[in-house]
Amino acid sequence: MRFDKNMLPVYAVTDRTWLDGRTLIEVTEQALAGGATCIQLREKELDKESFLQEAVTLKALCESYRIPFIVNDDVDIAVRSKADGVHIGQHDMEAAKVREIIGPDMILGVSAQTVEQALKAERDGADYLGVGSIFSTGTKADADDVSLSELKAICEAVSIPVVAIGGISLDNIVELKGTGIDGVAVVSAIYAAEDPKAATVRLLESVRKERLS
């Protein structure tokens, strides 16, 4: 799948800790029905085989909605599940090496917290950047805070699209206006929502209203 910044407005990142008895597939399908423009599978606890099976299932689901499916961190799972792309952090494999492995056609996303990291990721072949954590979040205890001014500086420094992540919700999304981002990556705003479809619809409306992308 060819990367396009229109994949980024509402970028949903999975988190099974918020499911409350629902399945990951069920909530993800509701997010897709609500207009999610990209799905990233993030798993830290599953064994390899379960992770792969889940990735294959979600890939098929995303394909039915014609929405890109991205795997977080695990390049092997991304390739084996025929995901549309992979997203890596600063402590994962080097972006240039990942690009060598996945080739030119798979999407490569890279997390960045500084202008220097962002520029390096762009040089190394990243298609887009995930910048955060913008607001406080309980999803990633080790996430570094990124100020709104740094987020704007990163957007101005690179020519590839940027998606903001970290504690983003309907209550604070307006604060991102004017930063230059192409979308928001959200976790609990969708996966912890009582009605994930409705929550996604509202998020997409807010992104469009504030002209964030």
N, C-alpha and C positions, 0 to 999 in steps of 0.2 A: 504494500500500500504506500502510495506516494504521500509524503508529509505535507500538510497544509495548516497554516495557523488557525484556520476555522475549526480545527479539531480541539482547540484549547479553551473555549469560553467557559464550559463547566466540565472539569476534568475530575471524575470521581475515582477516589482511591479506596479500595476495599479495606475493611477492618471487621473481622468476625467477632470482636469483643462487644460490639454494639448490637448484635443480631437479636438478642432477647427471644430465643426460641425459633426465629425465622431462619431460613437457609440463606447462604450467601448468594446463590443463584436467584432466589426469589427477590431479594432486595435489589440486586444488580439489575434484574429485568425491570423492576419498577423504576429505577433510576433511568434506564434507557428509554422506557416509555414516557418518562417525564422530560426527555430532551437532553440527557447527558451526552456530551460530544466526544468523550474519550473515557475508557475504563482502564485503570491500572490495578493489577492483582498484586497485592502486597501480603506476603505470608512469611512469618518468622519462626513459626512453631511446627508446621507440618513436615512430615517426612517427605523425602524426595518423590516417591511414587505417588503419594496422595496429592502433592503439589502439582505434579505433572498432569494427573487426571483432572484436577480442578481447572488447571490452565486450558486443557483441551476443551472442556465443557464450556468455559467462559468465552473462549475464542469463537466457538460455534455460535454462541448466543450473540456476541457482539457482531459477528459476521451477518447474522440475520437482520440486524438493525443497520448494517453498513457503517458501523462505528469502530474506530481503531481499538485494538486490544494490546495493552502494554504489560509486560512482566517486570516487576521491581527486582533489581539486584542480580537475579539468577540468569546469567546469559545462556547457560545450558538448557534450562527449562524453557526459556524464550524461543530458542532455536528448535528444540524438540517438539514444542507445542504448536509451532508455526505461528507464533504471535506476530503481530504487526511491528512490534518493537520491544525495546528494553530500556529501563530507566535505572541509572546507577548514581551512587552517591560519591562523595569525595574520598571515602575510605574503602571503596570497592575497586575493582579492576580499572586500570587507566583507560580513559575514553578512547584513546588512539588504538589501544589493543582490542577493545571491544569492537570498534569499527572494523578492524581487520577480520575479526571472527564472523561478525554478522553480515559483512559485505555492504554494498552501497544502497541496497533497496530497503532494508529494515530501518525503522525509526529508532533514533538514539536520543534519549533525554538524559541530561546530566544535572545534578543538584549543584547549586552554587550559592555562596554566601557573600562573596566579595567580587569586585570588578575584575581583579586579577584571575580568580578562579573562572569567572564567566568567559573572559577572553581566551583563556587556555582551552576551555571546553569547546568553544567555537572553533579554534584552530585545530583541535583534535577530531573534529567531525560531528559534533553534536548538532541535532536538528532543532532542538529547543532546550531551554533551561527551566528548571524548577527552582525558584528562589524562596527561601524562608529559613527559619520560621518567622512569619511576619507578626502574628499575634501569639499570645501564650496558648499552649496546647498541651493536653495530656497524652496525645497520641505518640509523640516521640520525645522521650525524656532527655535524649542526648542532642536534641536539635539546637542549633545556634540561632540566636535572635538576629534578625536583619531589620534595620530601621527602614522607614518609608523613604528616607532620603537616599539610602544605599540602594534600595530597590529601584528607585528612579535612575540613579547613576548607572546601574547595571543595564537597564533598558536602553539608556542612551549610548552606552559603550559598545553594545553588540548589534549585529544586524540580523540575528536569529530571534525568533519569538520567545517570549518569557511568560511563564505561568507562575503566579504567586501561590504559596502554600503556607499553612500553619494557622490554625484557629480561626479561619475565615468563616463568617456566617452572614446571615441576612442583616444582623445588627451592626456589623462593622464594615461591610463590603464598600459602603460609600467612601470610606477613608482611603480606598485605593485609587480613587479617581485622580487622574492627572499623573499617575506614576509611569504610564506607558506600557503596562502589561497587556497581554493578549488573552488572558483568562485567569480563572481561579481554580486551584486544585483543592478539593474538599474531602473530608473524611466523615467526621461525626455529623456534619450539617446534612448529610444524606443518610449514612448508615445508622445513625442514632435516631433518625426522625421516625415518628409514629407512622407517617405517611410519606415514604421515600419519593414516590412519584410526584406528589404535590410539592414537596420540598424542593425537588429538582426543577420543577416548573417555575417556582418563585425565584430560585437562584438565577436561572437563565433570564428571566424577566428583569431582574435587578442588574445583571451584567449588561444587558442591552440598554436599559434605562440610563445607567451611569456611563454608558459608552466606554466600557473597559476593554472592549475588543472590537 
